[in-house]
Amino acid sequence: MRSRLKQEDKARLKVLFIAKHAMSDGSRDEEDGDHAVYHCHVRDTLRGLGLDLEIANSAAALHDKPRVDFVFSLLNRAGYFNSEMAIPLLCEQHRLAYLGASPIQRGLADDKHLMKRAARSRGVKTADWVVIRRHQPLELPAGFPQSDLIVKPNASSASWGIRHVHSVEELWDAVRYLHDQGHDAIIEPFMEGIDIELPVIAGPQPQFLPLMRFDHDPQAIRYYEEKRGLAESAAKLVQELDQDVIDRAQEMSAPLVAELFPFDYGRFEMRYNEATGEISFLEVNIQCNIWEPRVLGSSARLAGLSYPDLLETIIAHSMLRQGVVDAIETEETEPLEIAAV
C-alpha cells in the first residue's frame, strides 16, 4: 500500500529533520561510516518529496519549541544512556507530532531484556538470557552456560559492542567493558544460524513487508564494522522465499507488533537454523535504519515501493495518526515476484 500527502498539506507543513550528519555533504564518516551518507540521503529524499525542511543535528533544536509541524528524527543514539527516548520526550513536552513511537514504547523496544520478557509472556520462542545491569554483581545463575556466549549492550544499535566469548574470563572482561562504557549487558548462548529480519510498516493497520535474510556462515555473527560499512561483510542480504519460514516469522512477530502498537515502522529480528528449522526471536528495532540499501528499504522495493514512496507512506500515516493532517491518498502496489537485492 502506497500513501501520499496531499499537495496542499505539503505546501503548508514544516518538518524538522534531525540527524547526526544532517548538515554534512554526504561523505562517509571515519567513525560512523556510511551512516553519514544515509542521513544525507534521507534528507535529500524528503526535500525531493516537496517537504519544507528545517535541519538540525542535535536534540538542542528541541530545547525550545521550534515552529514546525512534525519532527522526523534519526537521532536514535546520542551518546548517553537511554538517549533513544530523548527526542520523543522533548516532542511530548512541546506537544509536537513526531516520527516513531512514544517514549515508553521506545524504551521497551530498545531494552532487549524487557522485549525478551514480552516475547516469553506471549509464547514467542527466544533463547535464555541473563541481563547484568551496571552496579549489579557479575554472576551467572545456576545452570546457565559458561562458554560459547554472546555478550552485547542491552540497548544499542548496529551490533556495537557485541562479542562472542568462549570462557567466563572473556565474559566478565566483555561485561566490564560495556559497563565502563555506560551500558547494561545482556548475555545469551550462541545460536547457530543466520539472521532473518521482518520489516513492518505500522500504518492504520500493520503491514508486514517481505522477509529478508542474511546469507552468512551460520557459525558467525555480524559486527558493528560490517553494519556501518567500515569493513567488508561476507553476509549477503536477500529475500527469504521459503513460505513456511515466512509464515512462522510473521506468526512470531504479530504478537510483538500488538505489544508495541502504535508505532510507525520497525524491524523484528530472529535467528534461523536451517539445519533444524528452529527460529528464535532476538530483538526488535523500532525506528530502525531506514536507508534504501538496508533491510527496510530493500524489502520495501520488493513490495513495490520506491524509496521516496516508502518515506512518504510512513510519514503520511504518522501524520494522519497524530492529527497533523486530516486525510491522505492511498493506492495498492504490485510486489515484485522474485528479485535479488
Solvent accessible surface area in square Angstrom, and as a share of the most:
residue,aa,sasa,rsa
1,M,76,0.34
2,R,39,0.14
3,S,0,0.00
4,R,90,0.33
5,L,4,0.02
6,K,65,0.28
7,Q,131,0.58
8,E,111,0.50
9,D,14,0.07
10,K,17,0.07
11,A,91,0.70
12,R,138,0.50
13,L,2,0.01
14,K,64,0.27
15,V,0,0.00
16,L,0,0.00
17,F,0,0.00
18,I,0,0.00
19,A,0,0.00
20,K,99,0.42
21,H,21,0.09
22,A,0,0.00
23,M,120,0.53
24,S,39,0.25
25,D,122,0.63
26,G,23,0.22
27,S,66,0.42
28,R,130,0.47
29,D,44,0.23
30,E,174,0.78
31,E,122,0.55
32,D,14,0.07
33,G,0,0.00
34,D,17,0.09
35,H,30,0.13
36,A,1,0.01
37,V,43,0.24
38,Y,6,0.02
39,H,5,0.02
40,C,5,0.03
41,H,58,0.26
42,V,0,0.00
43,R,30,0.11
44,D,71,0.37
45,T,16,0.09
46,L,0,0.00
47,R,119,0.44
48,G,68,0.66
49,L,23,0.12
50,G,48,0.47
51,L,9,0.05
52,D,70,0.36
53,L,22,0.11
54,E,69,0.31
55,I,36,0.18
56,A,10,0.08
57,N,66,0.34
58,S,46,0.29
59,A,17,0.13
60,A,60,0.47
61,A,32,0.25
62,L,0,0.00
63,H,116,0.52
64,D,118,0.61
65,K,118,0.50
66,P,18,0.11
67,R,229,0.84
68,V,13,0.08
69,D,55,0.28
70,F,0,0.00
71,V,0,0.00
72,F,1,0.00
73,S,6,0.04
74,L,11,0.06
75,L,18,0.09
76,N,34,0.17
77,R,76,0.28
78,A,43,0.33
79,G,83,0.79
80,Y,123,0.47
81,F,84,0.35
82,N,62,0.32
83,S,4,0.02
84,E,6,0.03
85,M,40,0.18
86,A,19,0.15
87,I,9,0.04
88,P,5,0.03
89,L,98,0.49
90,L,34,0.17
91,C,0,0.00
92,E,87,0.39
93,Q,118,0.52
94,H,22,0.10
95,R,212,0.78
96,L,14,0.07
97,A,16,0.12
98,Y,14,0.05
99,L,5,0.02
100,G,0,0.00
101,A,3,0.02
102,S,34,0.22
103,P,18,0.11
104,I,139,0.70
105,Q,26,0.12
106,R,6,0.02
107,G,15,0.14
108,L,46,0.23
109,A,2,0.01
110,D,12,0.06
111,D,19,0.10
112,K,16,0.07
113,H,28,0.13
114,L,71,0.35
115,M,0,0.00
116,K,1,0.00
117,R,140,0.51
118,A,10,0.08
119,A,0,0.00
120,R,110,0.40
121,S,90,0.58
122,R,107,0.39
123,G,71,0.68
124,V,8,0.05
125,K,101,0.43
126,T,8,0.05
127,A,16,0.12
128,D,81,0.42
129,W,43,0.15
130,V,19,0.11
131,V,28,0.16
132,I,4,0.02
133,R,68,0.25
134,R,75,0.27
135,H,181,0.81
136,Q,86,0.38
137,P,95,0.60
138,L,57,0.28
139,E,114,0.51
140,L,32,0.16
141,P,69,0.44
142,A,112,0.87
143,G,85,0.81
144,F,18,0.08
145,P,56,0.35
146,Q,97,0.43
147,S,54,0.35
148,D,63,0.33
149,L,0,0.00
150,I,14,0.07
151,V,0,0.00
152,K,20,0.09
153,P,3,0.02
154,N,3,0.01
155,A,17,0.14
156,S,19,0.12
157,S,25,0.16
158,A,19,0.15
159,S,27,0.17
160,W,67,0.23
161,G,21,0.21
162,I,22,0.11
163,R,93,0.34
164,H,43,0.19
165,V,0,0.00
166,H,106,0.47
167,S,36,0.23
168,V,42,0.24
169,E,125,0.56
170,E,59,0.26
171,L,0,0.00
172,W,32,0.11
173,D,80,0.42
174,A,2,0.02
175,V,0,0.00
176,R,120,0.44
177,Y,107,0.41
178,L,1,0.01
179,H,32,0.14
180,D,117,0.60
181,Q,92,0.41
182,G,21,0.21
183,H,43,0.19
184,D,8,0.04
185,A,0,0.00
186,I,1,0.00
187,I,0,0.00
188,E,6,0.03
189,P,33,0.21
190,F,26,0.11
191,M,43,0.19
192,E,73,0.33
193,G,2,0.02
194,I,4,0.02
195,D,16,0.08
196,I,0,0.00
197,E,4,0.02
198,L,0,0.00
199,P,0,0.00
200,V,0,0.00
201,I,2,0.01
202,A,4,0.03
203,G,6,0.06
204,P,87,0.55
205,Q,136,0.60
206,P,52,0.33
207,Q,51,0.23
208,F,68,0.28
209,L,10,0.05
210,P,29,0.18
211,L,3,0.01
212,M,1,0.00
213,R,34,0.12
214,F,24,0.10
215,D,53,0.27
216,H,27,0.12
217,D,83,0.43
218,P,56,0.35
219,Q,100,0.45
220,A,38,0.30
221,I,21,0.11
222,R,26,0.10
223,Y,83,0.31
224,Y,37,0.14
225,E,84,0.37
226,E,41,0.19
227,K,49,0.21
228,R,26,0.09
229,G,25,0.24
230,L,64,0.32
231,A,49,0.38
232,E,169,0.76
233,S,44,0.28
234,A,101,0.78
235,A,20,0.15
236,K,122,0.52
237,L,24,0.12
238,V,28,0.16
239,Q,31,0.14
240,E,6,0.03
241,L,98,0.49
242,D,69,0.36
243,Q,109,0.49
244,D,81,0.42
245,V,2,0.01
246,I,26,0.13
247,D,59,0.31
248,R,74,0.27
249,A,0,0.00
250,Q,55,0.24
251,E,120,0.54
252,M,27,0.12
253,S,2,0.01
254,A,47,0.37
255,P,31,0.20
256,L,1,0.00
257,V,7,0.04
258,A,62,0.48
259,E,63,0.28
260,L,0,0.00
261,F,75,0.31
262,P,55,0.35
263,F,0,0.00
264,D,4,0.02
265,Y,0,0.00
266,G,0,0.00
267,R,30,0.11
268,F,0,0.00
269,E,15,0.07
270,M,2,0.01
271,R,14,0.05
272,Y,19,0.07
273,N,26,0.13
274,E,97,0.43
275,A,96,0.74
276,T,88,0.51
277,G,21,0.21
278,E,91,0.41
279,I,6,0.03
280,S,7,0.05
281,F,4,0.02
282,L,27,0.14
283,E,28,0.12
284,V,6,0.04
285,N,29,0.15
286,I,1,0.01
287,Q,4,0.02
288,C,2,0.01
289,N,29,0.15
290,I,0,0.00
291,W,25,0.09
292,E,68,0.30
293,P,66,0.41
294,R,61,0.22
295,V,7,0.04
296,L,0,0.00
297,G,5,0.05
298,S,3,0.02
299,S,0,0.00
300,A,1,0.01
301,R,96,0.35
302,L,2,0.01
303,A,17,0.13
304,G,19,0.19
305,L,6,0.03
306,S,55,0.36
307,Y,12,0.05
308,P,60,0.37
309,D,19,0.10
310,L,0,0.00
311,L,0,0.00
312,E,8,0.04
313,T,0,0.00
314,I,2,0.01
315,I,2,0.01
316,A,0,0.00
317,H,15,0.06
318,S,0,0.00
319,M,0,0.00
320,L,62,0.31
321,R,98,0.36
322,Q,58,0.26
323,G,57,0.55
324,V,24,0.14
325,V,3,0.02
326,D,140,0.72
327,A,39,0.31
328,I,27,0.14
329,E,93,0.42
330,T,74,0.43
331,E,78,0.35
332,E,127,0.57
333,T,20,0.11
334,E,146,0.65
335,P,87,0.55
336,L,82,0.41
337,E,165,0.74
338,I,128,0.65
339,A,24,0.19
340,A,82,0.64
341,V,59,0.34
